[in-house]
Amino acid sequence: MKGPRRIQLALQPYMEGRPSLTLAKYWIVIKPLHHIYRGITFSRLFASGEFVANWSISPMFDRIHALALSDGRVIYAGSSARFFLNDPSSLEAFFAEIDNNIVPMLEPVRSIDDFVPFVDGTGIRSPVARFPRRHVKILAALGRFDEALEIALAIAEGRNGWAPPDLRESWEPIVTDLLPLLQANDRAGVATLLRRWEAEWRRNMACRTSGSPLLSPSS
């Protein structure tokens, strides 16, 4: 039995009693989805049924990093991060950690305004502002065009090593799509672009689900 199916079978009883959660292959997703992805990712699953999971949070319009683990941490129950799909007591400890700590921590983060203070306040990594390819999109979403334009220009001009050739996929849309809109102070255009990027995120997730409510823009 393949990994996603094993996870689905093990988690089904837990998920049935929690309508605010949905399962998408290797992700437990916290609903509703309004520009921010919040959830739990099964990062490793071994043949023995042992698994490792992380909680994760990210702007959905950040196309490259929407499901990255960069804004999250490994989930522990007590001092252990080892859980087993075939061990009811292990799963119970995992579910209790999600119910008691992970969901209460992530659920209140429902907007871009909430996202930056949350990530910066957890101390899980350097402040969001230290990651310009993500920060520029967040600033644009917040309507802080002057700040976003300064970063976008620096990326376009190759300053500070923010646009290395091996990461072209992550910075090129900023230069080709976002920068001209910022220069034109086109707020409607920026909103349309961010919605398009978010729609691409949803289409990517559609490849990992089968009719999940996750894919509905109103979910």
C-alpha positions as a Python dict, from the first residue, in 0.01 Angstrom:
ca = {
    (1, 'M'): (0, 0, 0),
    (2, 'K'): (140, 338, -100),
    (3, 'G'): (222, 611, 149),
    (4, 'P'): (-74, 847, 93),
    (5, 'R'): (-326, 563, 123),
    (6, 'R'): (-165, 438, 444),
    (7, 'I'): (-185, 787, 591),
    (8, 'Q'): (-548, 829, 485),
    (9, 'L'): (-655, 502, 645),
    (10, 'A'): (-472, 575, 971),
    (11, 'L'): (-606, 931, 996),
    (12, 'Q'): (-963, 877, 879),
    (13, 'P'): (-1122, 827, 1225),
    (14, 'Y'): (-942, 1136, 1356),
    (15, 'M'): (-1037, 1353, 1058),
    (16, 'E'): (-1405, 1256, 1067),
    (17, 'G'): (-1453, 1431, 1397),
    (18, 'R'): (-1278, 1753, 1294),
    (19, 'P'): (-1459, 1940, 1015),
    (20, 'S'): (-1210, 2228, 1030),
    (21, 'L'): (-939, 1995, 895),
    (22, 'T'): (-904, 1824, 559),
    (23, 'L'): (-653, 1572, 427),
    (24, 'A'): (-465, 1627, 100),
    (25, 'K'): (-221, 1342, 36),
    (26, 'Y'): (68, 1421, 274),
    (27, 'W'): (-94, 1730, 431),
    (28, 'I'): (-349, 1790, 704),
    (29, 'V'): (-484, 2132, 610),
    (30, 'I'): (-653, 2375, 849),
    (31, 'K'): (-956, 2546, 695),
    (32, 'P'): (-1061, 2799, 587),
    (33, 'L'): (-803, 2886, 324),
    (34, 'H'): (-791, 3262, 274),
    (35, 'H'): (-450, 3345, 125),
    (36, 'I'): (-265, 3158, 403),
    (37, 'Y'): (-184, 2786, 403),
    (38, 'R'): (-169, 2636, 752),
    (39, 'G'): (-124, 2269, 815),
    (40, 'I'): (73, 1959, 903),
    (41, 'T'): (302, 1788, 652),
    (42, 'F'): (412, 1425, 667),
    (43, 'S'): (773, 1481, 571),
    (44, 'R'): (893, 1122, 612),
    (45, 'L'): (711, 789, 607),
    (46, 'F'): (905, 465, 646),
    (47, 'A'): (806, 112, 549),
    (48, 'S'): (771, 28, 918),
    (49, 'G'): (494, 289, 952),
    (50, 'E'): (718, 530, 1139),
    (51, 'F'): (670, 889, 1031),
    (52, 'V'): (794, 1241, 1097),
    (53, 'A'): (565, 1542, 1058),
    (54, 'N'): (608, 1920, 1055),
    (55, 'W'): (365, 2204, 1102),
    (56, 'S'): (387, 2460, 825),
    (57, 'I'): (246, 2801, 734),
    (58, 'S'): (291, 3008, 419),
    (59, 'P'): (122, 3265, 193),
    (60, 'M'): (-63, 3078, -81),
    (61, 'F'): (48, 3328, -347),
    (62, 'D'): (412, 3245, -276),
    (63, 'R'): (414, 2997, -562),
    (64, 'I'): (750, 2833, -506),
    (65, 'H'): (727, 2800, -129),
    (66, 'A'): (358, 2745, -66),
    (67, 'L'): (416, 2397, 77),
    (68, 'A'): (770, 2445, 196),
    (69, 'L'): (864, 2360, 551),
    (70, 'S'): (1068, 2675, 593),
    (71, 'D'): (808, 2839, 816),
    (72, 'G'): (750, 2550, 1050),
    (73, 'R'): (899, 2296, 1286),
    (74, 'V'): (906, 1924, 1348),
    (75, 'I'): (615, 1810, 1566),
    (76, 'Y'): (705, 1654, 1899),
    (77, 'A'): (494, 1481, 2161),
    (78, 'G'): (693, 1522, 2476),
    (79, 'S'): (1056, 1472, 2375),
    (80, 'S'): (992, 1240, 2079),
    (81, 'A'): (926, 1322, 1713),
    (82, 'R'): (880, 952, 1626),
    (83, 'F'): (526, 838, 1555),
    (84, 'F'): (386, 514, 1408),
    (85, 'L'): (79, 465, 1189),
    (86, 'N'): (24, 113, 1326),
    (87, 'D'): (53, 209, 1694),
    (88, 'P'): (-274, 349, 1838),
    (89, 'S'): (-104, 501, 2142),
    (90, 'S'): (152, 675, 1920),
    (91, 'L'): (-120, 814, 1694),
    (92, 'E'): (-316, 928, 1999),
    (93, 'A'): (-14, 1126, 2119),
    (94, 'F'): (30, 1275, 1770),
    (95, 'F'): (-337, 1376, 1745),
    (96, 'A'): (-332, 1523, 2095),
    (97, 'E'): (-34, 1741, 2001),
    (98, 'I'): (-221, 1867, 1694),
    (99, 'D'): (-542, 1935, 1889),
    (100, 'N'): (-383, 2091, 2195),
    (101, 'N'): (-96, 2288, 2045),
    (102, 'I'): (-63, 2300, 1666),
    (103, 'V'): (-418, 2395, 1564),
    (104, 'P'): (-462, 2653, 1845),
    (105, 'M'): (-130, 2809, 1741),
    (106, 'L'): (-199, 2822, 1364),
    (107, 'E'): (-575, 2872, 1345),
    (108, 'P'): (-573, 3244, 1443),
    (109, 'V'): (-334, 3328, 1157),
    (110, 'R'): (-596, 3402, 893),
    (111, 'S'): (-458, 3695, 695),
    (112, 'I'): (-138, 3840, 554),
    (113, 'D'): (-153, 4098, 833),
    (114, 'D'): (-137, 3810, 1083),
    (115, 'F'): (135, 3616, 901),
    (116, 'V'): (443, 3836, 946),
    (117, 'P'): (404, 3904, 1321),
    (118, 'F'): (332, 3535, 1377),
    (119, 'V'): (642, 3409, 1193),
    (120, 'D'): (865, 3681, 1336),
    (121, 'G'): (726, 3623, 1685),
    (122, 'T'): (786, 3248, 1691),
    (123, 'G'): (1161, 3286, 1642),
    (124, 'I'): (1163, 2979, 1418),
    (125, 'R'): (1392, 3156, 1175),
    (126, 'S'): (1512, 3502, 1079),
    (127, 'P'): (1242, 3768, 1027),
    (128, 'V'): (1039, 3751, 706),
    (129, 'A'): (1211, 4071, 588),
    (130, 'R'): (1537, 3875, 558),
    (131, 'F'): (1387, 3675, 268),
    (132, 'P'): (1325, 3934, -4),
    (133, 'R'): (1178, 3702, -267),
    (134, 'R'): (894, 3626, -26),
    (135, 'H'): (883, 3960, 153),
    (136, 'V'): (828, 4158, -168),
    (137, 'K'): (508, 3963, -238),
    (138, 'I'): (384, 4011, 117),
    (139, 'L'): (451, 4386, 101),
    (140, 'A'): (265, 4403, -230),
    (141, 'A'): (-29, 4215, -80),
    (142, 'L'): (-34, 4459, 210),
    (143, 'G'): (-39, 4756, -29),
    (144, 'R'): (306, 4876, 79),
    (145, 'F'): (413, 4943, -279),
    (146, 'D'): (707, 5175, -211),
    (147, 'E'): (881, 4913, 0),
    (148, 'A'): (791, 4634, -241),
    (149, 'L'): (920, 4835, -537),
    (150, 'E'): (1257, 4892, -370),
    (151, 'I'): (1304, 4517, -318),
    (152, 'A'): (1178, 4425, -666),
    (153, 'L'): (1425, 4668, -825),
    (154, 'A'): (1712, 4526, -619),
    (155, 'I'): (1619, 4176, -739),
    (156, 'A'): (1594, 4292, -1101),
    (157, 'E'): (1933, 4462, -1080),
    (158, 'G'): (2100, 4162, -920),
    (159, 'R'): (2193, 4343, -601),
    (160, 'N'): (2281, 4158, -280),
    (161, 'G'): (2277, 3816, -443),
    (162, 'W'): (1897, 3801, -442),
    (163, 'A'): (1864, 3667, -797),
    (164, 'P'): (2111, 3379, -843),
    (165, 'P'): (2081, 3181, -1168),
    (166, 'D'): (1996, 2856, -990),
    (167, 'L'): (1689, 3017, -826),
    (168, 'R'): (1559, 3184, -1141),
    (169, 'E'): (1221, 3012, -1108),
    (170, 'S'): (1162, 3187, -776),
    (171, 'W'): (1270, 3542, -869),
    (172, 'E'): (1188, 3577, -1239),
    (173, 'P'): (811, 3624, -1188),
    (174, 'I'): (890, 3910, -950),
    (175, 'V'): (1092, 4085, -1220),
    (176, 'T'): (872, 4008, -1520),
    (177, 'D'): (524, 4019, -1366),
    (178, 'L'): (524, 4204, -1034),
    (179, 'L'): (781, 4480, -1091),
    (180, 'P'): (602, 4651, -1385),
    (181, 'L'): (279, 4664, -1184),
    (182, 'L'): (456, 4816, -887),
    (183, 'Q'): (623, 5074, -1109),
    (184, 'A'): (283, 5167, -1254),
    (185, 'N'): (127, 5176, -905),
    (186, 'D'): (-134, 4940, -1050),
    (187, 'R'): (-310, 4814, -739),
    (188, 'A'): (-580, 4629, -928),
    (189, 'G'): (-313, 4462, -1141),
    (190, 'V'): (-115, 4350, -836),
    (191, 'A'): (-428, 4205, -677),
    (192, 'T'): (-506, 4017, -998),
    (193, 'L'): (-151, 3883, -1017),
    (194, 'L'): (-153, 3760, -658),
    (195, 'R'): (-489, 3592, -717),
    (196, 'R'): (-345, 3424, -1026),
    (197, 'W'): (-47, 3296, -831),
    (198, 'E'): (-280, 3169, -560),
    (199, 'A'): (-490, 2994, -826),
    (200, 'E'): (-175, 2822, -952),
    (201, 'W'): (-111, 2701, -597),
    (202, 'R'): (-462, 2556, -588),
    (203, 'R'): (-411, 2383, -923),
    (204, 'N'): (-88, 2231, -796),
    (205, 'M'): (-273, 2105, -491),
    (206, 'A'): (-545, 1963, -718),
    (207, 'C'): (-284, 1722, -850),
    (208, 'R'): (-249, 1587, -497),
    (209, 'T'): (-615, 1557, -406),
    (210, 'S'): (-934, 1402, -538),
    (211, 'G'): (-1220, 1645, -503),
    (212, 'S'): (-1115, 1774, -163),
    (213, 'P'): (-1299, 2081, -24),
    (214, 'L'): (-948, 2225, 3),
    (215, 'L'): (-968, 2325, -361),
    (216, 'S'): (-1269, 2551, -324),
    (217, 'P'): (-1177, 2922, -302),
    (218, 'S'): (-1441, 2963, -33),
    (219, 'S'): (-1320, 2673, 181),
}
